[in-house]
Amino acid sequence: MATEIERKFLVKSDAWRSAATSSSRFLQAYIAAGNDRSVRVRIMDQKKARLTIKIGKQLIARAEYEYDIPLDDAEELAQSAIGVILEKTRFNVPYEGHIWEVDVYAGRYEGLVVAEVELDDENISPALPDWIGREVTGDRRYSNAVMAENDLSEELLHGLSFEARWPFTQDLRALATRQLEKAIDLLEHQPDGPHAAIHDARKRFKRVRALYRLTGNDARAFRQTENARIGAMAGSLATVRDAAALVETTTYLATHASSLEEVKALANAAEALGRRRDDIAAREHDLSAKLAAAVETCREAIAALATLDLDDRPKKTIRRLRKVWKRERARADAARWLCDPAPGDDASHGHGDREEAFHALRKCGQTYWMHLSLLAAAWPSAMSAKQGQAKALVDLLGHEHDLSVLSQLIDEDPAILGNCDTVARVLGAIITRKQALRIEALSLAAQVFADPPDREAHIIGILWKAAIKGPAR
C-alpha cells in the first residue's frame, strides 16, 4: 500500500508546454465509487492497463493500491463503467524539484486542464509555476471519480466562480457574458431541440441574476433594469417548458406511489398532461420569433454589462460581499420561519401562506447555492460541501414547488385528467408526497442555514480577504 499525497490546481495558460518532457494518453473508467473510496481502471496509450483502489476521506492524503492488469481485462471492465469514461492526455512537467502532472482533458471534459503535484509530506509547500491558477485540492467536483459519476462538464467548463485576485467588476462582466453567450449558442443551435435549449438557457439566466445580486446597493439601477430584462425574457419562453415540466412531475410522483391503483392513475395523468403539452406546442406558432427575440435580448444584456461600474478596491469589495451575503441569508431565515410549523401543528403548515413560503425558501436556496459556487475560490473544500447540502435542499424544494403547480392546475381544471377517480388519486398522491418533502426540506434547511447571517457574512469577508492574497508561492 502507498499513501497518495497530492495538491491539485487549475491551469491558466499554455506556458507549461515548452517544459513538458513526456506525455501519455489515458482512458479512465470507474467501476465503483463512494464517498470515501473508488475503484478505477486506467488504459494507457492502448498498450497497458492498471487497476487502482483509493480509500480515504482526507482531501490531500489517501491510501492507494495499484495493480497492473491485462489490457483485455481492462477493456472488458471499462464496459461496466459508471457514468462518463474520462479521456485525457497527461504531460510531465518538471519545476523546481517536483514533477507536475498536467492533465489535458478530451471528450466530455474537453477544454479542462488540471495540474497535480505529488508530495512526500502533507506539510511540504512546493514552488508554484506562473502558469498555475486556482487551487482545487479540496474541491470534490475536480475528483476524477466525482467527474465520472456525475458528468460535471457543464459546471466545470462553463460554471461560475470568481477569482478573488482579479478586479471584481471585470470578473463579474466576464462570468455574466459567458453565461449569456452560452444561452445564445443554445437558443441558436438547439442541439437537443428548441424546448431543451429553452430549459438550459433559462438555467443560464438564473445564474446571471444571481451574479447581479452580488452588486449589492452599489449598482441598484443596473441590477433592477437588467433583472427586469432577463426576467421578462425568461418568462416569454416559459409556456411549453412549464407544460413539459408537469409531465415530468407526474412521472416523479409515480416513483413514490403507494399502490397499483395510484400508479395507474398517475400514468393516466401523465398521458393527459402529455397531450396538453403537445397541444400547447402546436399552438405556439411564434416560437421561432420568441427565440430570435431572446437572442437579441441576450446581446443587449451583454452590451449593458459595459455600463456596470463598481468600486473594486479590496476593502470595498469585501464590505459589499458581506452586506449581500448577510441580506440573502436573512431572507432565507425569514422564509424558513414562515415555513416552520406553528406550535402543535405539523410540518405541512406554517406561520403564513404555505405555498408562497416554500417557494420563497426554494428561491433563497437557489441563490445561496449559486453564491457558494461563485465564491468557491475563497475556501474550495468548505464551499463544495455546503454546495452539496444546498443543492440537495433546492432539489427537494423544486419537487415540492412542481407538485404545488400541478395541484393548482388540477384544482382549476380537474377535467383535464378525465374521471373523478384519477383526480382524487392524483391529488391524494400530491398531498402525501408534498408533506414528506416539506418535512425533509425543513430538516435539511435547518442544517444548511444553521449559522447566523451576520456570523456567516463575517466569515465570507475573512475568506475573501485571504483569497485576494492568493496561495503561498
BATORTOR-631051 format. One record per residue (C-alpha): x, y, z; residue number from 1; residue in three letters. Coordinates in nm, 4 decimals, always signed. Layout:
# BATORTOR-631051
((X Y Z) NUM "ala")
...
//
This chain:
# BATORTOR-631051
((+0.0000 +0.0000 +0.0000) 1 "met")
((+0.1097 +0.3532 -0.0763) 2 "ala")
((-0.0257 +0.6834 +0.0552) 3 "thr")
((-0.1120 +0.9323 -0.2165) 4 "glu")
((-0.0383 +1.2907 -0.1145) 5 "ile")
((-0.1132 +1.5464 -0.3838) 6 "glu")
((-0.2298 +1.9014 -0.4473) 7 "arg")
((-0.4414 +1.9966 -0.7450) 8 "lys")
((-0.4709 +2.3259 -0.9373) 9 "phe")
((-0.6374 +2.4679 -1.2436) 10 "leu")
((-0.4043 +2.5743 -1.5247) 11 "val")
((-0.4375 +2.9310 -1.6537) 12 "lys")
((-0.2012 +2.9314 -1.9565) 13 "ser")
((-0.0101 +2.7080 -2.2000) 14 "asp")
((+0.3314 +2.8238 -2.0750) 15 "ala")
((+0.3968 +2.4751 -1.9328) 16 "trp")
((+0.4001 +2.3081 -2.2747) 17 "arg")
((+0.7563 +2.4078 -2.3628) 18 "ser")
((+0.8819 +2.2413 -2.0435) 19 "ala")
((+0.6893 +1.9118 -2.0817) 20 "ala")
((+0.9234 +1.6112 -2.1025) 21 "thr")
((+0.6782 +1.3271 -2.1786) 22 "ser")
((+0.3108 +1.2526 -2.2275) 23 "ser")
((+0.0679 +0.9601 -2.2171) 24 "ser")
((-0.2950 +0.9251 -2.3247) 25 "arg")
((-0.5351 +0.7820 -2.0632) 26 "phe")
((-0.8791 +0.6294 -2.0771) 27 "leu")
((-1.0079 +0.6141 -1.7204) 28 "gln")
((-1.3211 +0.4218 -1.6184) 29 "ala")
((-1.4659 +0.3972 -1.2683) 30 "tyr")
((-1.6074 +0.0589 -1.1744) 31 "ile")
((-1.7229 +0.1680 -0.8278) 32 "ala")
((-1.7231 +0.4957 -0.6360) 33 "ala")
((-1.8320 +0.6074 -0.2912) 34 "gly")
((-1.7778 +0.8996 -0.0562) 35 "asn")
((-1.4501 +0.7585 +0.0750) 36 "asp")
((-1.3360 +0.5052 -0.1874) 37 "arg")
((-1.3158 +0.4334 -0.5568) 38 "ser")
((-1.2126 +0.1532 -0.7937) 39 "val")
((-1.0895 +0.2545 -1.1368) 40 "arg")
((-0.9282 +0.1008 -1.4400) 41 "val")
((-0.6863 +0.3085 -1.6465) 42 "arg")
((-0.5774 +0.2232 -2.0012) 43 "ile")
((-0.2546 +0.3965 -2.1049) 44 "met")
((-0.1737 +0.4584 -2.4731) 45 "asp")
((-0.3802 +0.1481 -2.5571) 46 "gln")
((-0.0748 -0.0582 -2.4563) 47 "lys")
((-0.1055 -0.1333 -2.0857) 48 "lys")
((-0.3588 -0.1057 -1.8048) 49 "ala")
((-0.3746 -0.0652 -1.4291) 50 "arg")
((-0.6405 -0.1216 -1.1620) 51 "leu")
((-0.6364 +0.1316 -0.8764) 52 "thr")
((-0.8220 +0.1318 -0.5451) 53 "ile")
((-0.8278 +0.4519 -0.3382) 54 "lys")
((-0.9609 +0.4732 +0.0167) 55 "ile")
((-0.9901 +0.7737 +0.2476) 56 "gly")
((-1.1811 +1.0975 +0.3018) 57 "lys")
((-0.8820 +1.3264 +0.3531) 58 "gln")
((-0.8506 +1.5977 +0.0925) 59 "leu")
((-0.4751 +1.5645 +0.0379) 60 "ile")
((-0.3702 +1.2137 +0.1516) 61 "ala")
((-0.5413 +0.8803 +0.0749) 62 "arg")
((-0.4462 +0.5127 +0.0787) 63 "ala")
((-0.3808 +0.3845 -0.2733) 64 "glu")
((-0.3461 +0.0297 -0.4081) 65 "tyr")
((-0.2391 -0.0246 -0.7707) 66 "glu")
((-0.2074 -0.3417 -0.9812) 67 "tyr")
((-0.1104 -0.3967 -1.3430) 68 "asp")
((-0.3778 -0.5984 -1.5269) 69 "ile")
((-0.4091 -0.7412 -1.8804) 70 "pro")
((-0.5268 -0.4936 -2.1416) 71 "leu")
((-0.8146 -0.7223 -2.2450) 72 "asp")
((-0.9391 -0.7380 -1.8849) 73 "asp")
((-0.9234 -0.3583 -1.8564) 74 "ala")
((-1.1249 -0.3082 -2.1739) 75 "glu")
((-1.3847 -0.5554 -2.0509) 76 "glu")
((-1.4083 -0.3836 -1.7116) 77 "leu")
((-1.4439 -0.0440 -1.8810) 78 "ala")
((-1.7660 -0.1644 -2.0400) 79 "gln")
((-1.9146 -0.1750 -1.6882) 80 "ser")
((-1.8060 +0.1806 -1.6041) 81 "ala")
((-2.0359 +0.4082 -1.4074) 82 "ile")
((-2.1092 +0.7447 -1.5666) 83 "gly")
((-1.8560 +0.9016 -1.8017) 84 "val")
((-1.5317 +0.7384 -1.9192) 85 "ile")
((-1.2680 +1.0073 -1.8794) 86 "leu")
((-1.0276 +1.0841 -2.1633) 87 "glu")
((-0.7137 +1.2858 -2.1055) 88 "lys")
((-0.3507 +1.3278 -2.2010) 89 "thr")
((-0.1082 +1.3590 -1.9105) 90 "arg")
((+0.2080 +1.5654 -1.9545) 91 "phe")
((+0.5002 +1.5519 -1.7106) 92 "asn")
((+0.6450 +1.8968 -1.6397) 93 "val")
((+0.9472 +1.9344 -1.4054) 94 "pro")
((+0.9588 +2.2506 -1.1952) 95 "tyr")
((+1.1959 +2.3302 -0.9060) 96 "glu")
((+1.2382 +1.9789 -0.7715) 97 "gly")
((+0.8903 +1.8441 -0.8405) 98 "his")
((+0.7256 +1.6733 -1.1370) 99 "ile")
((+0.3929 +1.8350 -1.2201) 100 "trp")
((+0.1351 +1.6186 -1.3983) 101 "glu")
((-0.0746 +1.8331 -1.6316) 102 "val")
((-0.3942 +1.6618 -1.7460) 103 "asp")
((-0.5470 +1.7958 -2.0676) 104 "val")
((-0.8970 +1.6511 -2.0938) 105 "tyr")
((-1.0709 +1.5412 -2.4136) 106 "ala")
((-1.4168 +1.4022 -2.4807) 107 "gly")
((-1.6892 +1.5210 -2.2442) 108 "arg")
((-1.4500 +1.7461 -2.0489) 109 "tyr")
((-1.2599 +1.8886 -2.3457) 110 "glu")
((-1.1211 +2.2298 -2.2516) 111 "gly")
((-1.0454 +2.1443 -1.8883) 112 "leu")
((-0.6769 +2.1477 -1.7879) 113 "val")
((-0.5728 +2.0476 -1.4351) 114 "val")
((-0.2262 +2.0144 -1.2798) 115 "ala")
((-0.1326 +1.7873 -0.9885) 116 "glu")
((+0.1856 +1.7592 -0.7883) 117 "val")
((+0.2606 +1.4596 -0.5650) 118 "glu")
((+0.4338 +1.5282 -0.2348) 119 "leu")
((+0.6261 +1.3204 +0.0174) 120 "asp")
((+0.4682 +1.5038 +0.3100) 121 "asp")
((+0.1437 +1.6984 +0.3590) 122 "glu")
((+0.3366 +1.9898 +0.5103) 123 "asn")
((+0.5530 +2.0482 +0.2012) 124 "ile")
((+0.4683 +2.3662 +0.0077) 125 "ser")
((+0.6009 +2.3299 -0.3461) 126 "pro")
((+0.7030 +2.6300 -0.5540) 127 "ala")
((+0.4159 +2.7164 -0.7892) 128 "leu")
((+0.4873 +2.7857 -1.1573) 129 "pro")
((+0.3463 +3.1028 -1.3117) 130 "asp")
((+0.1019 +2.9005 -1.5219) 131 "trp")
((-0.0723 +2.7599 -1.2140) 132 "ile")
((-0.4166 +2.9022 -1.1390) 133 "gly")
((-0.6640 +2.8491 -0.8557) 134 "arg")
((-0.6067 +2.5585 -0.6171) 135 "glu")
((-0.8850 +2.2982 -0.6217) 136 "val")
((-0.7328 +2.0371 -0.3913) 137 "thr")
((-1.0346 +2.0405 -0.1601) 138 "gly")
((-1.2973 +2.0819 -0.4297) 139 "asp")
((-1.4521 +1.7373 -0.4799) 140 "arg")
((-1.6000 +1.8421 -0.8147) 141 "arg")
((-1.2491 +1.8008 -0.9587) 142 "tyr")
((-1.2135 +1.4476 -0.8217) 143 "ser")
((-1.1987 +1.2168 -1.1239) 144 "asn")
((-1.4384 +0.9761 -0.9521) 145 "ala")
((-1.6941 +1.2538 -0.8994) 146 "val")
((-1.6433 +1.3844 -1.2538) 147 "met")
((-1.7047 +1.0377 -1.3949) 148 "ala")
((-2.0087 +0.9554 -1.1823) 149 "glu")
((-2.1910 +1.2907 -1.2124) 150 "asn")
((-2.0914 +1.4420 -1.5508) 151 "asp")
((-1.9989 +1.7907 -1.4304) 152 "leu")
((-1.8731 +1.9016 -1.7723) 153 "ser")
((-2.1204 +2.1874 -1.7977) 154 "glu")
((-2.0435 +2.3161 -1.4486) 155 "glu")
((-1.6631 +2.2832 -1.4614) 156 "leu")
((-1.6197 +2.4163 -1.8144) 157 "leu")
((-1.8835 +2.6889 -1.8146) 158 "his")
((-1.9558 +2.7337 -1.4474) 159 "gly")
((-1.9446 +3.0328 -1.2189) 160 "leu")
((-1.6515 +3.1080 -0.9944) 161 "ser")
((-1.4859 +3.4374 -0.9110) 162 "phe")
((-1.1075 +3.4710 -0.8978) 163 "glu")
((-1.0553 +3.6856 -0.5885) 164 "ala")
((-0.7305 +3.8388 -0.7165) 165 "arg")
((-0.8979 +3.9873 -1.0248) 166 "trp")
((-1.0951 +4.3145 -1.0244) 167 "pro")
((-1.4481 +4.2257 -0.9147) 168 "phe")
((-1.6240 +4.4219 -1.1890) 169 "thr")
((-1.4093 +4.2685 -1.4628) 170 "gln")
((-1.4728 +3.9199 -1.3299) 171 "asp")
((-1.8472 +3.9726 -1.2934) 172 "leu")
((-1.8719 +4.1032 -1.6500) 173 "arg")
((-1.6745 +3.8063 -1.7820) 174 "ala")
((-1.8809 +3.5492 -1.5913) 175 "leu")
((-2.2147 +3.7051 -1.6895) 176 "ala")
((-2.1054 +3.7411 -2.0520) 177 "thr")
((-2.0026 +3.3748 -2.0625) 178 "arg")
((-2.3433 +3.2653 -1.9370) 179 "gln")
((-2.5302 +3.4886 -2.1820) 180 "leu")
((-2.3136 +3.3789 -2.4743) 181 "glu")
((-2.3807 +3.0159 -2.3870) 182 "lys")
((-2.7541 +3.0922 -2.3774) 183 "ala")
((-2.7276 +3.2491 -2.7237) 184 "ile")
((-2.5459 +2.9425 -2.8545) 185 "asp")
((-2.8131 +2.7119 -2.7109) 186 "leu")
((-3.1043 +2.9138 -2.8492) 187 "leu")
((-2.9490 +2.9495 -3.1946) 188 "glu")
((-2.8239 +2.5939 -3.2465) 189 "his")
((-3.0708 +2.3950 -3.0303) 190 "gln")
((-2.8577 +2.0750 -3.0175) 191 "pro")
((-3.1339 +1.8745 -2.8447) 192 "asp")
((-3.4324 +2.0612 -2.9854) 193 "gly")
((-3.5883 +2.4004 -2.9051) 194 "pro")
((-3.7527 +2.3079 -2.5741) 195 "his")
((-3.4366 +2.1538 -2.4263) 196 "ala")
((-3.2482 +2.4642 -2.5426) 197 "ala")
((-3.5008 +2.6878 -2.3666) 198 "ile")
((-3.4720 +2.4823 -2.0464) 199 "his")
((-3.0915 +2.5077 -2.0443) 200 "asp")
((-3.0905 +2.8761 -2.1416) 201 "ala")
((-3.3246 +2.9605 -1.8537) 202 "arg")
((-3.0750 +2.7998 -1.6157) 203 "lys")
((-2.8159 +3.0442 -1.7529) 204 "arg")
((-3.0499 +3.3355 -1.6923) 205 "phe")
((-3.0913 +3.2343 -1.3264) 206 "lys")
((-2.7129 +3.2279 -1.2856) 207 "arg")
((-2.6791 +3.5743 -1.4346) 208 "val")
((-2.9434 +3.7121 -1.1987) 209 "arg")
((-2.7599 +3.5540 -0.9043) 210 "ala")
((-2.4452 +3.7319 -1.0246) 211 "leu")
((-2.6251 +4.0653 -1.0326) 212 "tyr")
((-2.7341 +4.0243 -0.6705) 213 "arg")
((-2.3667 +4.0465 -0.5723) 214 "leu")
((-2.3520 +4.4083 -0.6878) 215 "thr")
((-2.5486 +4.4999 -0.3752) 216 "gly")
((-2.6678 +4.8573 -0.3478) 217 "asn")
((-2.3673 +4.9869 -0.5419) 218 "asp")
((-2.5411 +4.9311 -0.8757) 219 "ala")
((-2.9084 +4.9281 -0.7817) 220 "arg")
((-3.0363 +5.0848 -1.1050) 221 "ala")
((-2.8305 +4.8440 -1.3158) 222 "phe")
((-2.9488 +4.5433 -1.1171) 223 "arg")
((-3.3159 +4.6402 -1.1328) 224 "gln")
((-3.3074 +4.7157 -1.5053) 225 "thr")
((-3.1162 +4.4023 -1.6013) 226 "glu")
((-3.3133 +4.1728 -1.3707) 227 "asn")
((-3.6327 +4.3001 -1.5316) 228 "ala")
((-3.4862 +4.2489 -1.8793) 229 "arg")
((-3.3769 +3.8908 -1.8120) 230 "ile")
((-3.6890 +3.8029 -1.6127) 231 "gly")
((-3.9175 +3.9141 -1.8944) 232 "ala")
((-3.7099 +3.7218 -2.1476) 233 "met")
((-3.7223 +3.4014 -1.9392) 234 "ala")
((-4.0975 +3.4423 -1.8934) 235 "gly")
((-4.1554 +3.4762 -2.2666) 236 "ser")
((-4.0016 +3.1312 -2.3192) 237 "leu")
((-4.1771 +2.9507 -2.0346) 238 "ala")
((-4.5055 +2.8225 -2.1808) 239 "thr")
((-4.4161 +2.4884 -2.3378) 240 "val")
((-4.1334 +2.4166 -2.0949) 241 "arg")
((-4.3686 +2.4611 -1.7978) 242 "asp")
((-4.6205 +2.2263 -1.9606) 243 "ala")
((-4.3485 +1.9660 -2.0142) 244 "ala")
((-4.2380 +2.0011 -1.6515) 245 "ala")
((-4.5838 +1.8926 -1.5335) 246 "leu")
((-4.5480 +1.5645 -1.7230) 247 "val")
((-4.2080 +1.5094 -1.5607) 248 "glu")
((-4.3600 +1.5875 -1.2195) 249 "thr")
((-4.6258 +1.3193 -1.2672) 250 "thr")
((-4.3571 +1.0689 -1.3620) 251 "thr")
((-4.1591 +1.1641 -1.0491) 252 "tyr")
((-4.4710 +1.1232 -0.8362) 253 "leu")
((-4.5241 +0.7726 -0.9732) 254 "ala")
((-4.1893 +0.6641 -0.8248) 255 "thr")
((-4.3402 +0.7325 -0.4806) 256 "his")
((-4.6842 +0.5813 -0.5438) 257 "ala")
((-4.8328 +0.3805 -0.2563) 258 "ser")
((-5.0495 +0.1400 -0.4573) 259 "ser")
((-5.1009 -0.0092 -0.8010) 260 "leu")
((-5.4195 +0.1960 -0.8406) 261 "glu")
((-5.2208 +0.5123 -0.7738) 262 "glu")
((-4.9593 +0.4105 -1.0314) 263 "val")
((-5.2329 +0.3607 -1.2917) 264 "lys")
((-5.3947 +0.6943 -1.2071) 265 "ala")
((-5.0613 +0.8740 -1.2405) 266 "leu")
((-4.9937 +0.7005 -1.5731) 267 "ala")
((-5.3314 +0.8269 -1.6982) 268 "asn")
((-5.2472 +1.1738 -1.5680) 269 "ala")
((-4.9092 +1.1716 -1.7433) 270 "ala")
((-5.0777 +1.0764 -2.0699) 271 "glu")
((-5.3357 +1.3540 -2.0348) 272 "ala")
((-5.0731 +1.6131 -1.9456) 273 "leu")
((-4.8604 +1.4952 -2.2371) 274 "gly")
((-5.1496 +1.5684 -2.4737) 275 "arg")
((-5.1881 +1.9104 -2.3126) 276 "arg")
((-4.8158 +1.9809 -2.3640) 277 "arg")
((-4.8347 +1.8783 -2.7291) 278 "asp")
((-5.1431 +2.0946 -2.7870) 279 "asp")
((-4.9685 +2.3964 -2.6367) 280 "ile")
((-4.6597 +2.3328 -2.8502) 281 "ala")
((-4.8729 +2.3017 -3.1631) 282 "ala")
((-5.0424 +2.6364 -3.0943) 283 "arg")
((-4.7124 +2.8144 -3.0290) 284 "glu")
((-4.6558 +2.9257 -3.3883) 285 "his")
((-4.4366 +3.2182 -3.2862) 286 "asp")
((-4.1700 +3.0113 -3.1067) 287 "leu")
((-3.9018 +3.0905 -3.3662) 288 "ser")
((-3.9719 +3.4611 -3.3274) 289 "ala")
((-3.9549 +3.4305 -2.9468) 290 "lys")
((-3.6205 +3.2532 -2.9683) 291 "leu")
((-3.4814 +3.5184 -3.2037) 292 "ala")
((-3.6057 +3.7927 -2.9712) 293 "ala")
((-3.4433 +3.6196 -2.6729) 294 "ala")
((-3.1109 +3.6019 -2.8569) 295 "val")
((-3.1293 +3.9745 -2.9283) 296 "glu")
((-3.2158 +4.0434 -2.5646) 297 "thr")
((-2.9109 +3.8425 -2.4543) 298 "cys")
((-2.6917 +4.0561 -2.6786) 299 "arg")
((-2.8441 +4.3707 -2.5303) 300 "glu")
((-2.7732 +4.2364 -2.1804) 301 "ala")
((-2.4097 +4.1716 -2.2767) 302 "ile")
((-2.3775 +4.5260 -2.4084) 303 "ala")
((-2.5309 +4.6636 -2.0870) 304 "ala")
((-2.2589 +4.4946 -1.8812) 305 "leu")
((-2.0133 +4.7528 -2.0150) 306 "ala")
((-2.2010 +5.0177 -1.8136) 307 "thr")
((-2.1507 +4.8347 -1.4836) 308 "leu")
((-1.9055 +5.0327 -1.2713) 309 "asp")
((-1.8242 +4.9132 -0.9198) 310 "leu")
((-1.5608 +5.0244 -0.6741) 311 "asp")
((-1.3087 +4.7387 -0.6980) 312 "asp")
((-1.0909 +4.8326 -0.4041) 313 "arg")
((-1.0465 +4.5168 -0.1901) 314 "pro")
((-1.1981 +4.6664 +0.1249) 315 "lys")
((-1.4990 +4.7939 -0.0645) 316 "lys")
((-1.5484 +4.4595 -0.2407) 317 "thr")
((-1.5282 +4.2685 +0.0874) 318 "ile")
((-1.7749 +4.5063 +0.2531) 319 "arg")
((-2.0158 +4.4661 -0.0407) 320 "arg")
((-1.9950 +4.0852 -0.0325) 321 "leu")
((-2.0566 +4.0806 +0.3423) 322 "arg")
((-2.3654 +4.3000 +0.3102) 323 "lys")
((-2.5098 +4.0968 +0.0245) 324 "val")
((-2.4381 +3.7672 +0.1973) 325 "trp")
((-2.5978 +3.8825 +0.5227) 326 "lys")
((-2.9049 +4.0149 +0.3409) 327 "arg")
((-2.9592 +3.6961 +0.1387) 328 "glu")
((-2.9082 +3.4746 +0.4431) 329 "arg")
((-3.1558 +3.6861 +0.6422) 330 "ala")
((-3.4102 +3.6337 +0.3636) 331 "arg")
((-3.3556 +3.2598 +0.3862) 332 "ala")
((-3.4100 +3.2665 +0.7636) 333 "asp")
((-3.7299 +3.4681 +0.7172) 334 "ala")
((-3.8567 +3.2171 +0.4613) 335 "ala")
((-3.7714 +2.9293 +0.6945) 336 "arg")
((-3.9683 +3.0938 +0.9750) 337 "trp")
((-4.2739 +3.1252 +0.7509) 338 "leu")
((-4.2413 +2.7575 +0.6535) 339 "cys")
((-4.1833 +2.6239 +1.0059) 340 "asp")
((-4.4870 +2.4643 +1.1691) 341 "pro")
((-4.6749 +2.6674 +1.4247) 342 "ala")
((-4.6753 +2.5184 +1.7793) 343 "pro")
((-4.8806 +2.1992 +1.7863) 344 "gly")
((-4.9082 +2.1851 +1.4068) 345 "asp")
((-4.7403 +1.9545 +1.1564) 346 "asp")
((-4.4723 +2.0372 +0.9011) 347 "ala")
((-4.7229 +2.0876 +0.6201) 348 "ser")
((-4.8466 +2.4039 +0.7950) 349 "his")
((-4.6511 +2.7184 +0.8744) 350 "gly")
((-4.6856 +3.0712 +1.0027) 351 "his")
((-4.8109 +3.2201 +0.6772) 352 "gly")
((-4.9074 +3.1347 +0.3202) 353 "asp")
((-4.7585 +2.7861 +0.2863) 354 "arg")
((-4.7178 +2.7806 -0.0909) 355 "glu")
((-4.5540 +3.1213 -0.1082) 356 "glu")
((-4.3326 +3.0499 +0.1929) 357 "ala")
((-4.1888 +2.7293 +0.0477) 358 "phe")
((-4.1500 +2.8933 -0.2939) 359 "his")
((-3.9554 +3.1772 -0.1277) 360 "ala")
((-3.7350 +2.9276 +0.0573) 361 "leu")
((-3.6659 +2.7495 -0.2722) 362 "arg")
((-3.5539 +3.0741 -0.4374) 363 "lys")
((-3.3349 +3.1565 -0.1367) 364 "cys")
((-3.1809 +2.8105 -0.1584) 365 "gly")
((-3.1113 +2.8537 -0.5292) 366 "gln")
((-2.9423 +3.1898 -0.4730) 367 "thr")
((-2.7400 +3.0521 -0.1823) 368 "tyr")
((-2.6231 +2.7528 -0.3874) 369 "trp")
((-2.5210 +2.9774 -0.6768) 370 "met")
((-2.3373 +3.2214 -0.4497) 371 "his")
((-2.1458 +2.9349 -0.2896) 372 "leu")
((-2.0339 +2.8367 -0.6387) 373 "ser")
((-1.9406 +3.1936 -0.7247) 374 "leu")
((-1.7206 +3.2300 -0.4173) 375 "leu")
((-1.5773 +2.8775 -0.4251) 376 "ala")
((-1.2235 +3.0112 -0.4597) 377 "ala")
((-1.2388 +3.1536 -0.1066) 378 "ala")
((-1.2389 +2.8048 +0.0504) 379 "trp")
((-1.2958 +2.5255 -0.2054) 380 "pro")
((-1.3433 +2.2302 +0.0298) 381 "ser")
((-1.5912 +2.4023 +0.2624) 382 "ala")
((-1.7812 +2.5694 -0.0214) 383 "met")
((-1.8073 +2.2407 -0.2096) 384 "ser")
((-1.9501 +2.0641 +0.0960) 385 "ala")
((-2.2027 +2.3414 +0.1573) 386 "lys")
((-2.2905 +2.3436 -0.2125) 387 "gln")
((-2.3802 +1.9760 -0.1923) 388 "gly")
((-2.6152 +2.0380 +0.1009) 389 "gln")
((-2.7698 +2.3443 -0.0634) 390 "ala")
((-2.8221 +2.1599 -0.3934) 391 "lys")
((-2.9965 +1.8741 -0.2116) 392 "ala")
((-3.2258 +2.1276 -0.0447) 393 "leu")
((-3.3012 +2.3003 -0.3757) 394 "val")
((-3.3862 +1.9653 -0.5349) 395 "asp")
((-3.6318 +1.8803 -0.2557) 396 "leu")
((-3.7963 +2.2208 -0.2738) 397 "leu")
((-3.8030 +2.2015 -0.6529) 398 "gly")
((-4.0112 +1.8849 -0.6358) 399 "his")
((-4.2352 +2.0469 -0.3740) 400 "glu")
((-4.2885 +2.3505 -0.5972) 401 "his")
((-4.3625 +2.1376 -0.9041) 402 "asp")
((-4.6247 +1.9454 -0.7074) 403 "leu")
((-4.7825 +2.2727 -0.5964) 404 "ser")
((-4.8072 +2.3884 -0.9580) 405 "val")
((-4.9602 +2.0566 -1.0627) 406 "leu")
((-5.2094 +2.0697 -0.7764) 407 "ser")
((-5.3127 +2.4229 -0.8712) 408 "gln")
((-5.3712 +2.3212 -1.2343) 409 "leu")
((-5.5901 +2.0275 -1.1285) 410 "ile")
((-5.7875 +2.2454 -0.8865) 411 "asp")
((-5.8543 +2.4979 -1.1628) 412 "glu")
((-5.9346 +2.2406 -1.4339) 413 "asp")
((-5.9991 +1.8916 -1.2906) 414 "pro")
((-6.1497 +1.7784 -1.6212) 415 "ala")
((-5.8011 +1.7809 -1.7713) 416 "ile")
((-5.7336 +1.4435 -1.6043) 417 "leu")
((-6.0604 +1.2843 -1.7122) 418 "gly")
((-6.2557 +1.0888 -1.4492) 419 "asn")
((-6.3021 +1.1759 -1.0824) 420 "cys")
((-6.1200 +0.8664 -0.9573) 421 "asp")
((-5.7985 +0.9717 -1.1361) 422 "thr")
((-5.8305 +1.3248 -0.9983) 423 "val")
((-5.8827 +1.2011 -0.6430) 424 "ala")
((-5.5911 +0.9573 -0.6507) 425 "arg")
((-5.3509 +1.2062 -0.8085) 426 "val")
((-5.4411 +1.4791 -0.5584) 427 "leu")
((-5.4017 +1.2280 -0.2742) 428 "gly")
((-5.0552 +1.1330 -0.4015) 429 "ala")
((-4.9596 +1.5002 -0.4302) 430 "ile")
((-5.0672 +1.5786 -0.0731) 431 "ile")
((-4.8817 +1.2799 +0.0725) 432 "thr")
((-4.5606 +1.3480 -0.1176) 433 "arg")
((-4.5667 +1.7232 -0.0531) 434 "lys")
((-4.5946 +1.6689 +0.3204) 435 "gln")
((-4.2995 +1.4270 +0.3181) 436 "ala")
((-4.0923 +1.6683 +0.1071) 437 "leu")
((-4.1666 +1.9595 +0.3397) 438 "arg")
((-4.0655 +1.7660 +0.6489) 439 "ile")
((-3.7403 +1.6564 +0.4847) 440 "glu")
((-3.6706 +2.0017 +0.3384) 441 "ala")
((-3.7207 +2.1844 +0.6683) 442 "leu")
((-3.4881 +1.9414 +0.8441) 443 "ser")
((-3.2196 +1.9943 +0.5800) 444 "leu")
((-3.2752 +2.3717 +0.5710) 445 "ala")
((-3.2011 +2.3830 +0.9433) 446 "ala")
((-2.8573 +2.2388 +0.8625) 447 "gln")
((-2.7891 +2.4455 +0.5510) 448 "val")
((-2.8806 +2.7724 +0.7228) 449 "phe")
((-2.7564 +2.6802 +1.0702) 450 "ala")
((-2.5175 +2.9746 +1.1177) 451 "asp")
((-2.6479 +3.3252 +1.1973) 452 "pro")
((-2.6429 +3.5543 +0.8902) 453 "pro")
((-2.4072 +3.8116 +1.0423) 454 "asp")
((-2.1559 +3.5471 +1.1525) 455 "arg")
((-2.1588 +3.3737 +0.8140) 456 "glu")
((-2.1204 +3.7070 +0.6348) 457 "ala")
((-1.8244 +3.7924 +0.8584) 458 "his")
((-1.6586 +3.4588 +0.7715) 459 "ile")
((-1.7138 +3.5238 +0.3992) 460 "ile")
((-1.5345 +3.8568 +0.4370) 461 "gly")
((-1.2369 +3.6952 +0.6108) 462 "ile")
((-1.2133 +3.4188 +0.3499) 463 "leu")
((-1.2340 +3.6606 +0.0598) 464 "trp")
((-0.9634 +3.8791 +0.2105) 465 "lys")
((-0.7351 +3.5743 +0.2329) 466 "ala")
((-0.8249 +3.4655 -0.1211) 467 "ala")
((-0.7285 +3.8064 -0.2601) 468 "ile")
((-0.3725 +3.7387 -0.1474) 469 "lys")
((-0.3733 +3.4067 -0.3355) 470 "gly")
((-0.1940 +3.0822 -0.2492) 471 "pro")
((+0.1523 +3.0947 -0.0968) 472 "ala")
((+0.4259 +3.0620 -0.3550) 473 "arg")
//
